[in-house]
Amino acid sequence: MPAHRDLYDRRMDERLLRAKERLDTLDWWPQPVRIEHVWLLTVPWAFRLPWLARFDGWASHRVILLRRPDASEDLVTHELCHVWQMQHRPLRMPLSYLRTGYAANGYERQARAAVAVTRR
C-alpha cells in the first residue's frame, strides 16, 4: 500500500488491470506493458497547476495521475499506453513533447489509437 493512502483507491487497480489487458492485445512495442510498479493516484489539486489544468490524466514512468476518482477505463488505458511508451523510450517519449508539442505528437496519436482499437 502506498504511503499516501488517501490518494490510493483499490478500485483503480481493477481499471489498471483491464487497461493492461487491452494493451496486451497490441503488438506495438517489443515487450508488453509492465504494471507491477505503476500507481494510479487521484489528485484533483494537481490539475489546478497551469501545465496540467487542461488534462484529466497524466502519466510519468511509474505514476498515473487522475483528476477524478471515477475516471474512465479509456482514460486509464490512454495513460497506461504512455507508461508503455516510456518503458521502451524513457527519454525520447517525454522529450518529444518539447519538440512537437501535444497536438502533433505521435505518442499522443498512438495512445488515442490504443483506446480506439481496444474499446469493447
Secondary structure, 3 states (H helix, E strand, C coil): CCCCHHHECHHHHHHHHHHHHHHCCCCCCCCCCCCCCCEEEECHHHHHCCCCCCCCEEECCCEEEECCCCCCHHHHHHHHHHHHHHHHCCCHHHHHHHHHCCCCCHHHHHHHHHHHHHCC
